Amino acid sequence: MSYVEELFDVRNRVYILTGGGGVLAGAIGEG
């Protein structure tokens, strides 16, 4: 698994756990 795939996998888990807030905040944080 590549770094990017692993990053998205973790982000998807955070998305599920937070109901979407974590991913949205992450996307904003990355600009």
Distance bins in CASP14 RR format, pairs under 12 A and 6 or more apart:
PFRMAT RR
TARGET T0000
AUTHOR 0000-0000-0000
RMODE 2
METHOD distances of the structure
MODEL  1
1 7 0 0 0 0 1 0 0 0 0 0 0
1 8 0 0 0 0 1 0 0 0 0 0 0
1 9 1 0 0 1 0 0 0 0 0 0 0
1 10 0 0 0 0 0 1 0 0 0 0 0
2 8 0 0 0 0 1 0 0 0 0 0 0
2 9 0 0 0 0 0 1 0 0 0 0 0
3 9 0 0 0 0 0 1 0 0 0 0 0
3 10 0 0 0 0 0 1 0 0 0 0 0
4 10 0 0 0 0 0 1 0 0 0 0 0
4 11 0 0 0 0 0 1 0 0 0 0 0
5 11 0 0 0 0 0 1 0 0 0 0 0
5 12 0 0 0 0 0 1 0 0 0 0 0
6 12 0 0 0 0 0 1 0 0 0 0 0
6 13 0 0 0 0 0 1 0 0 0 0 0
7 13 0 0 0 0 0 1 0 0 0 0 0
7 14 0 0 0 0 0 1 0 0 0 0 0
7 23 0 0 0 0 0 1 0 0 0 0 0
7 26 0 0 0 0 0 1 0 0 0 0 0
7 30 0 0 0 0 0 1 0 0 0 0 0
8 14 0 0 0 0 0 1 0 0 0 0 0
8 15 0 0 0 0 1 0 0 0 0 0 0
8 23 0 0 0 0 1 0 0 0 0 0 0
8 26 0 0 0 0 0 1 0 0 0 0 0
8 27 0 0 0 0 0 1 0 0 0 0 0
9 15 0 0 0 0 0 1 0 0 0 0 0
9 16 0 0 0 0 0 1 0 0 0 0 0
10 16 0 0 0 0 0 1 0 0 0 0 0
10 17 0 0 0 0 0 1 0 0 0 0 0
10 22 0 0 0 0 0 1 0 0 0 0 0
10 23 0 0 0 0 0 1 0 0 0 0 0
10 26 0 0 0 0 0 1 0 0 0 0 0
11 17 0 0 0 0 0 1 0 0 0 0 0
11 18 0 0 0 0 0 1 0 0 0 0 0
11 20 0 0 0 0 1 0 0 0 0 0 0
11 21 0 0 0 0 0 1 0 0 0 0 0
11 22 1 0 0 1 0 0 0 0 0 0 0
11 23 1 0 1 0 0 0 0 0 0 0 0
11 24 0 0 0 0 0 1 0 0 0 0 0
11 25 0 0 0 0 0 1 0 0 0 0 0
11 26 1 0 0 1 0 0 0 0 0 0 0
11 27 0 0 0 0 1 0 0 0 0 0 0
11 30 0 0 0 0 0 1 0 0 0 0 0
12 18 0 0 0 0 0 1 0 0 0 0 0
12 19 0 0 0 0 0 1 0 0 0 0 0
12 20 0 0 0 0 1 0 0 0 0 0 0
12 22 0 0 0 0 0 1 0 0 0 0 0
12 23 1 0 0 1 0 0 0 0 0 0 0
13 19 0 0 0 0 0 1 0 0 0 0 0
13 20 0 0 0 0 0 1 0 0 0 0 0
13 22 0 0 0 0 0 1 0 0 0 0 0
13 23 0 0 0 0 1 0 0 0 0 0 0
14 20 1 0 0 1 0 0 0 0 0 0 0
14 21 0 0 0 0 1 0 0 0 0 0 0
14 22 1 0 1 0 0 0 0 0 0 0 0
14 23 1 0 0 1 0 0 0 0 0 0 0
14 24 0 0 0 0 0 1 0 0 0 0 0
14 25 0 0 0 0 1 0 0 0 0 0 0
14 26 0 0 0 0 1 0 0 0 0 0 0
14 27 0 0 0 0 0 1 0 0 0 0 0
15 21 1 0 0 1 0 0 0 0 0 0 0
15 22 1 0 0 1 0 0 0 0 0 0 0
15 23 1 0 1 0 0 0 0 0 0 0 0
15 24 0 0 0 0 1 0 0 0 0 0 0
15 25 0 0 0 0 0 1 0 0 0 0 0
15 26 0 0 0 0 1 0 0 0 0 0 0
15 27 0 0 0 0 0 1 0 0 0 0 0
16 22 0 0 0 0 0 1 0 0 0 0 0
16 23 0 0 0 0 1 0 0 0 0 0 0
17 23 0 0 0 0 0 1 0 0 0 0 0
18 24 0 0 0 0 1 0 0 0 0 0 0
18 25 0 0 0 0 1 0 0 0 0 0 0
18 26 0 0 0 0 0 1 0 0 0 0 0
19 25 0 0 0 0 0 1 0 0 0 0 0
20 26 0 0 0 0 0 1 0 0 0 0 0
20 27 0 0 0 0 0 1 0 0 0 0 0
21 27 0 0 0 0 1 0 0 0 0 0 0
21 28 0 0 0 0 1 0 0 0 0 0 0
22 28 0 0 0 0 1 0 0 0 0 0 0
22 29 0 0 0 0 0 1 0 0 0 0 0
22 30 0 0 0 0 0 1 0 0 0 0 0
23 29 0 0 0 0 0 1 0 0 0 0 0
23 30 0 0 0 0 0 1 0 0 0 0 0
24 30 0 0 0 0 0 1 0 0 0 0 0
24 31 0 0 0 0 0 1 0 0 0 0 0
25 31 0 0 0 0 0 1 0 0 0 0 0
END
